[in-house]
Each structure stands twice: as C-alpha cells, then as structure tokens.
Amino acid sequence: MYAHDEQMNWRQPGFKPFFGMAQQLQGMMSPPAQRARRGDVRAAILQLLREEPMHGYQIIGELTERSGGAWSPSAGSVYPTLQQLADERLVVAETVGGKKVYHLTDAGIAAAERYGERPSPWDEAADTPVNGTGYHRAAYRLVQAIVQVGTSGSPRQMAAGVEILSEARKRLYALLAED
C-alpha cells in the first residue's frame, strides 16, 4: 500500500482515483503526432467549422479525438491557417467568452463543400499506421476505453475490466517471451 492511500478516501462518492492515472497513461501512450500534408489543416478546419463554430483549441482537440490520437496539429499550424482563412474571407471570428470563435462565411461553406467530397483529413490520419504497425493508435484507443470504464463503469464493469486487463497484460508479456 502506498503512503498516500492512507490519506485518501477511496470510497468517497464521486472520487475517481483512476482519473489522474488515466490522464498520465494517455500522455504516455499517445502516438507520436503525425505531420499533416500541406492542405490537410485547411481542409480539416473548414470541414469542422461546417459542423459548428469553434475556437482554435477546440479544433485541435476535435482533430486529435477524431483521428484516435494519430494526428494532433499544433497551435502553430492551426492559428495561422485560421488567420489565412479569415484573410480570404472564408471564416469570420467573433469573441465569445473571451475566446475567438470562428464561423464559416457563405464562401467558406462553399469551400468546405468542395473538401467534403473527399475523405476527411482526420480519417486519413487515423488510417495511417504509426511506424507501419498501428500499435500506438491501438494502445491509445485501449487507454481511452480503460479511462471510460474506470471513470464511469459500475463496480461489476470495473471488476470485469480488471480481469480483461490482467489477461491482456499476461498475453503481451507472453508475446515478448516468444523466440
């Protein structure tokens, strides 16, 4: 037992001891971010804004989530692209709650529709295996499921999750033990 276990009430209603560890796991297991091909950030932003107005970090989060963690564009690629789209009058920004929220103009809607005929950039990024194996993407998605069960599962579901995780851990170590 760890020293901090004695100080915490693990049975306190609403206490999620797993959440902090899950965030740490997600950080460790997130696949290396892929560089988008030229134009992908632009296409992705237009397609996302076609669904609803968003601010820059919301766009980054959506792209990371929708690609299963395989693509996480930086603020250094998203914000200049948003500025370029604004210069081209494809998007308009308005301040809402202290954040710039971007909306498509009529010209932006037309541009987004042209991109809508192709697969979305986040789907393309998600389908590109990292290091040729897809291992990191699979691990990232597993951690997402672990977090979901650990934070919102019933006691029965968590107990079943423990069995599944124990078996998976054993099988992975057995794989490493093979010749």
C-alpha positions as CSV (number, residue, x, y, z in Angstrom):
1,M,0.0,0.0,0.0
2,Y,1.3,3.5,-0.9
3,A,1.6,6.2,1.8
4,H,-0.9,8.4,0.0
5,D,-3.5,5.6,0.1
6,E,-4.0,6.1,3.8
7,Q,-4.8,9.8,3.3
8,M,-7.4,9.3,0.6
9,N,-10.9,8.0,1.0
10,W,-11.1,5.7,-2.0
11,R,-14.8,5.1,-1.3
12,Q,-15.8,8.7,-1.2
13,P,-18.8,9.3,-3.5
14,G,-17.7,10.9,-6.8
15,F,-14.0,10.3,-6.1
16,K,-12.3,9.0,-9.2
17,P,-8.8,7.7,-8.2
18,F,-8.3,6.3,-11.6
19,F,-8.7,9.6,-13.5
20,G,-5.3,11.1,-12.7
21,M,-3.5,7.8,-13.6
22,A,-5.6,7.6,-16.8
23,Q,-4.5,11.0,-17.9
24,Q,-0.9,10.1,-17.2
25,L,-1.4,6.9,-19.2
26,Q,-2.9,8.7,-22.1
27,G,0.0,11.0,-22.2
28,M,2.5,8.1,-22.2
29,M,0.6,6.1,-24.8
30,S,-0.4,8.9,-27.2
31,P,1.2,8.1,-30.5
32,P,3.7,10.5,-31.9
33,A,1.9,13.3,-33.6
34,Q,1.9,13.0,-37.4
35,R,2.7,15.9,-39.6
36,A,-0.2,16.8,-41.8
37,R,0.3,17.1,-45.5
38,R,0.0,20.6,-46.9
39,G,-3.6,21.5,-47.1
40,D,-4.9,19.0,-44.6
41,V,-5.1,21.5,-41.8
42,R,-7.0,23.9,-44.0
43,A,-9.4,21.1,-45.2
44,A,-9.9,19.9,-41.6
45,I,-10.7,23.3,-40.3
46,L,-13.2,24.0,-43.0
47,Q,-14.9,20.6,-42.5
48,L,-15.1,21.1,-38.7
49,L,-16.4,24.6,-38.9
50,R,-19.1,23.3,-41.4
51,E,-20.5,21.3,-38.4
52,E,-20.3,24.1,-35.8
53,P,-18.4,27.3,-34.9
54,M,-15.3,26.5,-32.8
55,H,-12.3,28.2,-31.3
56,G,-8.7,27.2,-32.1
57,Y,-8.0,24.8,-29.2
58,Q,-11.4,23.2,-29.7
59,I,-10.4,22.5,-33.3
60,I,-7.1,20.9,-32.2
61,G,-9.0,18.8,-29.6
62,E,-11.5,17.6,-32.2
63,L,-8.8,16.7,-34.7
64,T,-6.9,14.7,-32.1
65,E,-10.1,12.9,-30.9
66,R,-11.4,12.2,-34.4
67,S,-8.1,10.7,-35.6
68,G,-7.9,8.5,-32.5
69,G,-4.8,10.4,-31.4
70,A,-3.0,9.8,-34.6
71,W,-2.9,13.4,-35.6
72,S,-2.6,16.3,-33.2
73,P,-2.0,19.6,-35.1
74,S,-0.1,22.2,-33.2
75,A,-1.4,25.7,-32.4
76,G,1.4,26.9,-34.7
77,S,-0.4,25.3,-37.7
78,V,-4.0,25.8,-36.7
79,Y,-3.9,29.5,-35.8
80,P,-2.0,30.7,-38.9
81,T,-4.4,28.7,-41.0
82,L,-7.4,30.3,-39.3
83,Q,-5.9,33.7,-40.0
84,Q,-5.3,32.8,-43.6
85,L,-8.9,31.7,-43.9
86,A,-10.1,34.9,-42.3
87,D,-7.9,36.9,-44.8
88,E,-9.6,35.0,-47.6
89,R,-13.0,35.8,-46.1
90,L,-13.8,32.1,-45.7
91,V,-14.2,32.5,-41.9
92,V,-15.2,35.3,-39.5
93,A,-14.1,35.4,-35.9
94,E,-16.2,36.8,-33.0
95,T,-15.2,37.0,-29.4
96,V,-17.4,34.8,-27.2
97,G,-16.5,34.3,-23.5
98,G,-13.0,35.8,-24.1
99,K,-12.2,33.4,-27.0
100,K,-12.2,33.9,-30.7
101,V,-14.9,31.6,-32.1
102,Y,-14.7,31.1,-35.9
103,H,-17.7,30.7,-38.2
104,L,-17.8,29.9,-41.9
105,T,-18.9,32.6,-44.3
106,D,-21.0,31.7,-47.4
107,A,-17.7,31.4,-49.4
108,G,-16.3,29.3,-46.6
109,I,-19.3,26.9,-46.7
110,A,-18.8,26.6,-50.5
111,A,-15.1,25.8,-49.9
112,A,-15.9,23.3,-47.2
113,E,-18.4,21.5,-49.5
114,R,-15.6,21.0,-52.1
115,Y,-13.5,19.3,-49.4
116,G,-16.5,17.3,-48.2
117,E,-16.3,15.1,-51.3
118,R,-13.0,13.6,-50.2
119,P,-12.3,11.5,-47.0
120,S,-11.8,13.8,-44.0
121,P,-8.1,14.5,-43.1
122,W,-8.6,13.1,-39.6
123,D,-9.9,9.8,-41.1
124,E,-6.8,9.7,-43.4
125,A,-4.5,10.4,-40.4
126,A,-6.3,7.7,-38.3
127,D,-5.8,5.1,-41.1
128,T,-2.1,5.8,-41.4
129,P,-0.4,3.4,-39.0
130,V,2.4,5.0,-37.0
131,N,5.7,3.3,-37.6
132,G,3.9,1.0,-40.1
133,T,2.2,-1.1,-37.4
134,G,-0.7,0.8,-35.9
135,Y,0.5,-0.2,-32.5
136,H,0.4,3.3,-30.9
137,R,-3.0,4.0,-32.2
138,A,-4.4,0.8,-30.9
139,A,-2.7,1.5,-27.5
140,Y,-4.2,5.0,-27.4
141,R,-7.7,3.7,-28.2
142,L,-7.3,1.0,-25.5
143,V,-6.4,3.6,-22.9
144,Q,-9.5,5.6,-23.9
145,A,-11.6,2.6,-23.2
146,I,-9.8,2.0,-19.9
147,V,-10.4,5.6,-18.9
148,Q,-14.1,5.3,-19.8
149,V,-14.6,2.1,-17.8
150,G,-12.5,3.4,-14.9
151,T,-14.4,6.7,-14.6
152,S,-18.0,5.7,-15.4
153,G,-18.3,2.0,-15.1
154,S,-20.3,0.2,-12.5
155,P,-18.5,-1.9,-9.9
156,R,-19.4,-5.0,-11.9
157,Q,-18.0,-3.5,-15.1
158,M,-14.8,-2.4,-13.3
159,A,-14.3,-5.9,-11.9
160,A,-14.7,-7.4,-15.4
161,G,-12.3,-4.8,-16.7
162,V,-9.7,-5.8,-14.2
163,E,-9.9,-9.4,-15.5
164,I,-9.7,-8.3,-19.1
165,L,-6.7,-6.1,-18.4
166,S,-4.9,-8.7,-16.4
167,E,-5.3,-11.2,-19.2
168,A,-4.2,-8.7,-21.8
169,R,-1.1,-7.9,-19.7
170,K,-0.2,-11.6,-19.4
171,R,-0.6,-12.1,-23.1
172,L,1.6,-9.2,-24.0
173,Y,4.4,-10.4,-21.8
174,A,4.0,-13.9,-23.2
175,L,4.4,-12.4,-26.6
176,L,7.7,-10.8,-25.6
177,A,8.9,-14.1,-24.1
178,E,8.5,-15.9,-27.5
179,D,11.6,-16.6,-29.6
